[in-house]
Amino acid sequence: MQIAARALQGCTILDLSGDIDLAHSPAMRKALLGEIKEKRTPKVFLNLKNVRYIDSSGIASLVEGLKASRDLGSRLVLYGLNKTVREVMQLSRLQKIFEIYEDEEQALAS
Amino acid sequence: MPSGRTNTKHGVNSSCGKCAFHSELLLKLQLESNPQALGLVRAAIERATEVLHFHEDESRAIVRSVDEALANVIRHAYRGKSGCPIEVTCRHLHGTQSGACVSGIEIVLRDSGVCADPGKMKGRPLEEIRPGGLGLHFIRQSMDEVEFSRKKGKNQLRLVKYLAPAAPPTAPEGE
């Protein structure tokens, strides 16, 4: 899995790629919580377009990030979810808990 | 769903009189409790499901279940310790039930970690929005059979998914 951060229109976008599984979710968790809790970034967007797979440990990290962003009054936005990732969100019944958009353009316009 | 089977040395055979099941070994993997191995297992199981002609939705569900089960072994049975043995056996189940052909995949995971408490293997209520406790839900929602047992000092998790019966061919227009 690879993580790259970029700043755009006052928010931070984390571009994730590869598989977010037990081996790699700690790195995503660290990057995500670093943006939300340490840097206090008001808007954090996760670009999941190139994520092939996510497991329950990855979902747990996303939930942790969401809770942290709610506690601090910031926003955590997800976009670019493929079928596999959407399926896992649905199985977790989390698709309505997160702010999810189709693509970057929609996410930035929100 | 097929029922009445008993495990035998040579695979799975019927005990109800209406069913006759057999199994063939597709794959046997011996790995260590290293999270980096999960990607390799996912790839191997995905290929096995393709060979058996599972629909891609079902294939993803099976791969997800095996991945979550292995992650649970690493996290809970071995408490995150790497280098401990895990065996994954994958078999093709096939036979008849009440005259109909039935086919499926059986995946058995064995580890020598601490004995899991079946009472705690429930997962958390999905209404609770908090991290953790989702892996078991994924497994139970995806697989037709999920059986945990402890045999000869080893944890054994047996997962089975049956192939959905093929839809009857549609008659060409005009017939």
HADDOCK unambig.tbl for C-alpha pairs under 7 A between the chains (distance, minus, plus):
assign (segid A and resid 22 and name CA) (segid B and resid 35 and name CA) 5.82 0.50 0.50
assign (segid A and resid 22 and name CA) (segid B and resid 71 and name CA) 6.55 0.50 0.50
assign (segid A and resid 23 and name CA) (segid B and resid 35 and name CA) 4.74 0.50 0.50
assign (segid A and resid 23 and name CA) (segid B and resid 36 and name CA) 5.58 0.50 0.50
assign (segid A and resid 56 and name CA) (segid B and resid 134 and name CA) 5.72 0.50 0.50
assign (segid A and resid 56 and name CA) (segid B and resid 135 and name CA) 5.53 0.50 0.50
assign (segid A and resid 57 and name CA) (segid B and resid 132 and name CA) 6.90 0.50 0.50
assign (segid A and resid 60 and name CA) (segid B and resid 131 and name CA) 4.05 0.50 0.50
assign (segid A and resid 60 and name CA) (segid B and resid 132 and name CA) 5.39 0.50 0.50
assign (segid A and resid 61 and name CA) (segid B and resid 131 and name CA) 6.79 0.50 0.50
assign (segid A and resid 63 and name CA) (segid B and resid 130 and name CA) 6.27 0.50 0.50
assign (segid A and resid 63 and name CA) (segid B and resid 131 and name CA) 5.67 0.50 0.50
assign (segid A and resid 64 and name CA) (segid B and resid 131 and name CA) 6.10 0.50 0.50
assign (segid A and resid 91 and name CA) (segid B and resid 138 and name CA) 6.77 0.50 0.50
assign (segid A and resid 92 and name CA) (segid B and resid 126 and name CA) 6.65 0.50 0.50
assign (segid A and resid 92 and name CA) (segid B and resid 134 and name CA) 6.86 0.50 0.50
assign (segid A and resid 93 and name CA) (segid B and resid 126 and name CA) 6.83 0.50 0.50
